[in-house]
């Protein structure tokens, strides 16, 4: 069976995991598209994306247009004569002309069980909403936002200990496996798209840094989801002694207390009252410090009686 000529488009680590799997499986990747290098780190040095680093390590042609709307960019894409374009967290909209360039169109590796959580932040929104499971959908792309027909779906449970980081890492591997399965199906002509039920669609809007601020009148269970969903960014935070206190991990426990009031503190954690139940902070971070276990935080201060969130 002849191999497919694949153009790959992606930017972050999630996308690099799938690209590595496609390369390892021996598929013919004729070009890789990724976002332009961005400033990163304290020195704001221009830094290539994980996808670019991987592609260059394998000697693949790398293209980094700021947009694909220009006719010249669309013509350059067409020169690769792709059978298929595989897209994962690329970060650029694909115009209709691009979607129609490959013989088999464009497919997307999306980190949710569509039609739930279309959009930019499906992993975080699933945790924040308390979903029991999520997964990967391989979707035939159209001009809508994650609205295309579903070619392949695979689910994974969201565990109580999952953060956005741990779930991301698991979904990245799952996405790599799923796209390989989809590629074999497409090559054999054995995959049929299933239309999404738009009535069941939800939108995973992009994360805002302000969403990390804790509202202690919320139930402990909801704040706990916030802590997990925003790890490692933007990180849930509150105010303590006039400074930002970042909460890296926590647990909901039974009990009652005024919202934001620190009720108890011991080596197991710092118990804070909420609108319903108690949240036990187990790993925190003060400005200029590294994240630390609650026990280490308590070596230097006694927060019992303080009200978090107040200036």
Secondary structure by P-SEA (a helix, b strand, c coil): ccccbbbbbbccaaaaaaaaaaaaacccccbbbbccbbbbcccccccccaaaaaaaaaccbbbbbcccccaaaaaaaaaacccbbbbccccccccccccccccccbbbbccccccccccccaaaaaaaacccbbbbbbcccccccccccccbbbbbbbcccccaaaaaaaaaaaaaaaaaaaaaaaaaccbbbbbcccccbbbbcccccccccccccccaaaaaaaaaaaccccccccccccbbbbbcbbbbbbbbbcccccccccccbbbbbcccbbbbbcccccccccccccccccccccccccccccc
